[in-house]
């Protein structure tokens, strides 16, 4: 799913960490996914939970990607670029 997102939202982020943990037990168990992305010396982590591991993975990846995008706009060069 990460490659599909990367095709839709081109970026230079590298997947540094991917962890899946079962939050609950049983057939309707919640999966909690942690994702860490790195780009140009910046690193962000995001988590998401869902009974469907693929959905949780996608949500965590998108959350981390959004955080990287915010860091880009708030980075040291953002002020110079806005001028």
C-alpha positions as CSV (number, residue, x, y, z in Angstrom):
1,X,0.0,0.0,0.0
2,X,2.9,2.4,0.6
3,X,4.1,2.2,-3.0
4,X,0.6,3.0,-4.2
5,X,0.5,6.1,-2.0
6,X,3.9,7.1,-3.2
7,X,2.7,6.9,-6.8
8,X,-0.3,9.1,-6.0
9,X,1.7,11.5,-3.7
10,X,5.3,11.7,-5.0
11,X,7.7,12.2,-2.1
12,X,11.3,11.4,-1.1
13,X,10.3,9.9,2.3
14,X,12.0,6.6,3.3
15,X,10.2,4.1,5.5
16,X,12.5,3.8,8.6
17,X,10.2,1.7,10.8
18,X,7.0,-0.4,10.4
19,X,5.6,-2.2,13.4
20,X,2.3,-4.0,13.9
21,X,0.9,-4.8,17.4
22,X,-2.3,-6.5,18.3
23,X,-4.1,-4.1,20.7
24,X,-6.9,-6.6,21.5
25,X,-7.3,-10.4,21.1
26,X,-9.7,-12.5,19.1
27,X,-11.0,-12.5,15.6
28,X,-12.0,-8.8,15.8
29,X,-8.6,-7.7,17.2
30,X,-7.5,-4.2,16.7
31,X,-4.1,-3.8,15.0
32,X,-2.0,-0.8,16.0
33,X,0.5,0.2,13.3
34,X,3.5,2.5,14.0
35,X,5.3,4.1,11.0
36,X,8.4,6.2,11.0
37,X,9.3,8.1,7.8
38,X,12.6,10.0,7.2
39,X,13.3,12.7,4.7
40,X,16.3,15.1,4.4
41,X,17.4,14.6,8.0
42,X,13.8,14.9,9.4
43,X,12.0,12.0,11.0
44,X,8.4,11.6,12.0
45,X,6.4,8.9,13.6
46,X,2.7,8.2,13.4
47,X,0.3,5.5,14.7
48,X,-3.1,4.2,13.7
49,X,-5.4,1.4,14.8
50,X,-8.0,-0.5,12.9
51,X,-9.3,-4.1,12.8
52,X,-7.9,-4.3,9.2
53,X,-4.1,-4.1,9.3
54,X,-4.0,-2.7,5.8
55,X,-6.3,0.2,6.8
56,X,-4.3,0.9,9.9
57,X,-1.0,0.8,7.9
58,X,-2.4,3.2,5.3
59,X,-3.7,5.6,7.9
60,X,-0.4,5.6,9.8
61,X,1.6,6.1,6.7
62,X,-0.6,9.0,5.5
63,X,-0.4,10.6,9.0
64,X,3.4,10.4,9.0
65,X,3.5,11.8,5.4
66,X,1.3,14.7,6.4
67,X,3.6,15.4,9.4
68,X,6.6,15.5,7.0
69,X,4.8,17.9,4.7
70,X,4.1,20.2,7.7
71,X,7.7,20.0,8.7
72,X,8.7,21.0,5.2
73,X,6.5,24.1,5.3
74,X,7.7,25.0,8.8
75,X,11.4,24.3,8.2
76,X,14.2,26.8,8.4
77,X,13.9,27.6,4.7
78,X,10.1,28.0,4.8
79,X,10.3,31.7,5.9
80,X,12.8,32.5,3.0
81,X,10.6,30.7,0.5
82,X,7.5,32.7,1.6
83,X,9.2,36.0,1.0
